[in-house]
Amino acid sequence: MSLWREFKGFAVRGNVIDLAVGVVVGGAFGKIVTSLVNDIITPPLGLLIGGVDFANLKFTLRRATEQAPAVTLNYGSFVQTVINFLIIAFAIFVVVRLLNRLKRQEAAQPSLPPAPSREEVLLTEIRDALRERGSSSHANRD
């Protein structure tokens, strides 16, 4: 098998396409969650904790001199990243929980049986007509 045919067979398999769609949708969902965190959740949280910006917190290991810049341990940036992660993880948890609840509700609803096809309707009408015809011929004999 040629390399091109093998690659084409790999690239058009269903699970590769599903993965590509998942990556694109995941990227878009990531932007939504980031906006949710940065624009909606973080501002009130900042007010709640007194407007502390963790990103600027640092511990100076060595002060700046004329020859070298300061050496700092930027623990505030780490704390802010952990907080952002926890908020994002919770937001995703809530969304997945809602989706699972919707799926359960959808599965719990009884589905209606499909409507009979046109052929089934016609056959039913023919059967009923034959029954009526048969019962009327039996009534005439008696």
C-alpha positions in Angstrom: 0.0 0.0 0.0 1.4 3.4 -0.9 2.2 6.0 1.8 -0.4 8.3 0.3 -3.2 5.8 0.4 -2.3 4.7 3.9 -2.3 8.4 5.1 -5.6 9.0 3.4 -7.1 6.0 5.1 -5.9 7.2 8.4 -7.0 10.8 7.9 -10.6 10.1 6.9 -11.3 7.5 9.6 -14.2 8.6 11.8 -12.3 8.8 15.1 -9.7 11.1 13.6 -12.4 13.5 12.3 -14.2 13.3 15.7 -10.9 14.2 17.4 -10.4 17.2 15.1 -13.9 18.4 15.8 -13.4 17.9 19.5 -10.2 19.9 19.4 -11.9 22.8 17.6 -14.9 22.8 19.8 -12.7 22.4 22.9 -10.7 25.5 21.8 -13.8 27.5 21.4 -15.2 26.2 24.7 -11.8 27.1 26.4 -12.3 30.7 25.2 -15.8 30.8 26.7 -14.6 29.5 30.0 -11.6 31.9 30.1 -14.0 34.8 29.4 -16.3 33.5 32.1 -13.5 33.4 34.6 -11.8 36.7 33.7 -14.8 38.8 33.0 -17.6 37.4 35.2 -16.2 35.4 38.1 -12.9 37.0 38.9 -14.1 40.7 39.4 -16.6 39.9 42.1 -14.1 37.5 43.7 -11.5 40.3 43.7 -14.0 42.6 45.5 -14.8 39.8 48.0 -11.1 39.4 49.0 -10.4 43.1 49.1 -9.0 43.7 45.6 -5.9 41.7 46.2 -4.0 41.0 43.0 -2.1 37.9 43.7 -0.1 38.2 40.5 2.0 41.0 42.0 3.0 39.2 45.2 6.6 38.3 45.4 9.5 37.6 47.7 12.7 39.3 47.0 15.7 37.0 47.2 18.3 39.6 46.2 17.7 43.3 45.7 18.5 44.9 42.4 22.0 46.5 42.1 23.5 48.6 39.4 25.0 45.5 37.8 22.1 43.0 38.2 18.3 43.1 38.4 16.5 41.8 41.5 16.0 38.1 41.9 12.4 37.5 43.1 10.3 34.5 43.9 7.0 35.3 42.2 4.7 33.2 44.4 1.7 35.4 43.7 1.7 34.5 40.0 1.6 30.8 41.0 -1.2 31.4 43.5 -3.2 33.3 40.8 -2.7 30.5 38.4 -3.9 27.9 40.9 -7.0 30.1 41.7 -7.7 30.4 38.0 -7.4 26.7 37.5 -9.8 26.0 40.4 -12.4 28.4 39.0 -12.1 27.0 35.5 -12.3 23.4 36.8 -15.4 24.3 38.8 -17.0 26.0 35.8 -16.3 23.0 33.6 -17.7 20.7 36.3 -20.9 22.7 36.5 -21.3 22.6 32.7 -20.7 18.9 32.5 -23.1 18.3 35.3 -25.8 20.3 33.6 -25.2 18.4 30.3 -25.4 15.0 32.1 -28.6 16.1 33.8 -30.1 17.0 30.4 -29.0 13.7 28.9 -30.7 11.8 31.8 -33.9 13.8 31.4 -33.9 13.1 27.7 -33.3 9.4 28.3 -36.1 9.2 30.9 -38.7 10.6 28.6 -40.6 7.8 26.9 -40.2 8.0 23.2 -43.3 7.8 21.1 -43.5 4.8 18.7 -42.8 5.8 15.1 -45.8 6.6 13.0 -46.8 3.7 10.7 -45.5 3.9 7.2 -47.8 4.6 4.3 -47.7 0.9 3.3 -48.7 -0.2 6.9 -51.7 2.2 6.8 -52.8 0.9 3.4 -52.4 -2.7 4.5 -54.4 -2.0 7.7 -57.2 -0.4 5.6 -57.2 -3.5 3.3 -57.3 -5.9 6.2 -60.2 -4.0 7.8 -62.1 -3.9 4.5 -61.7 -7.6 4.1 -62.9 -8.3 7.6 -66.0 -6.2 7.0 -66.6 -8.0 3.8 -66.1 -11.4 5.4 -68.4 -10.6 8.3 -71.1 -9.3 6.1 -71.0 -12.4 3.9 -71.3 -14.6 7.0 -74.3 -12.5 8.2 -76.0 -13.1 4.8 -75.7 -16.9 5.1 -77.5 -17.0 8.4 
